[in-house]
Amino acid sequence: MGGIRGETSEKTAVFLSVVMPVYNGEKDLPAAIESILNATYKDIELLLVDDGSTDQSAGICVQYQKTDKRIRYIYQENSGIVSARNRGLLEASGAYLCFCDQDDIVAPRMYERLIGRMQTCGAQIGICGTGRLINGKKSPYERIGNGVYGAEEIRRELLYPILFRGYEYDFVQSGNYLYGTLWKCIFNRSFIMENGFRFKRFIDYEDDWLFVTETLCAAKKAVTDSYTGYYWRVNNGSKSHSCHFVENIIPRIREYSAYVGNYLPAGVVDKEILKEYISVSLCEKFVILYQNEAGIPEYDKEKRKQYHMEVREYMESVDYRTKLECQKRLKRGVFRRKAVLGALRYLGVERTFCISRAVDWLERTLGSVQWVVMFERRLKRGKNEVNHSDTML
């Protein structure tokens, strides 16, 4: 099996486990699998965790398993992506571990480059840059520079930019622009297992963010690579892009906040910064509450009325007006947050629902228009925008 190209012959090749949850992904699944199998780093096992697919995904996985001994097909009854990721994590046997979504693309040298840097530096986490695929065209997504970080640098260069993404604070001086996405990361598996890290979900699709921030809080060494190693295929028809109502969202928000509050102080040791994050986090939850309304059918007026009442009671219980100071620190380009938090500040709880609906319409209309996406990224990345020469697949 192949080693890391460009490294000395004295360095022993290590085994990488790639976990891919699969659920009704027949359209883009072959391209995702092929991108992993064709990567320059060959010492891998690809765990295809089928979460009860009802389309042709199972047949695709089985066929690939027959043709490449590096593939393991695992079937489970439908339990959701968190369960599938955890199943793959527990089944993995490699020294290193990473995750890929079924409709995305891995760049050829992502694994080679990150594992090479992780081995050299003894890092527990490796992170690369990412891009988006929209109608077959590439656009920037997350930007990251080359770096080697100890615990303190991890906070400043990686953790704080994720926690305060979209906000201007003096203590967030990193040139890195990144989300709490899982795709860009490779982990030392012993680090994951020894700390008992697992995927969890409280509200909706925050399991990536929780896993990434929790591991960053515990890590002692991390490396980054400016190479754009992963491409997220923007599919507006996917489940994660559809409007669906999250039941009992307010109790889930409280549970989520309690869980984060248990591990975050280990990473954010400065009490003043932690206090600022608590305020920012609460404002982010306000935005989620309003976005959740979009999943209620227009005809269900009674449910909409009940939900409005629950939101009003929650907002009053947390004294929402006193928590909106961080709204002044929002950067350019974060349109939804600016609109919703600004409306809350000046129009009140009920009228903000109208503003949120208008933002929903704009995002659905413009979200797949290439020039709009590029303009949005430039606004968000602002003065730190840089060009990296090695970002092509």
PyMOL commands that set and color helices and strands:
alter all, ss='L'
color gray80, all
select helices_A, chain A and resi 29-37+57-67+81-91+110-121+151-163+189-195+207-218+239-241+249-267+271-295+301-317+320-329+335-347+349-366+370-384
alter helices_A, ss='H'
color red, helices_A
select strands_A, chain A and resi 16-22+44-51+71-76+96-99+105-106+125-134+137-140+147-150+185-188+221-233
alter strands_A, ss='S'
color yellow, strands_A
deselect
rebuild
show_as cartoon
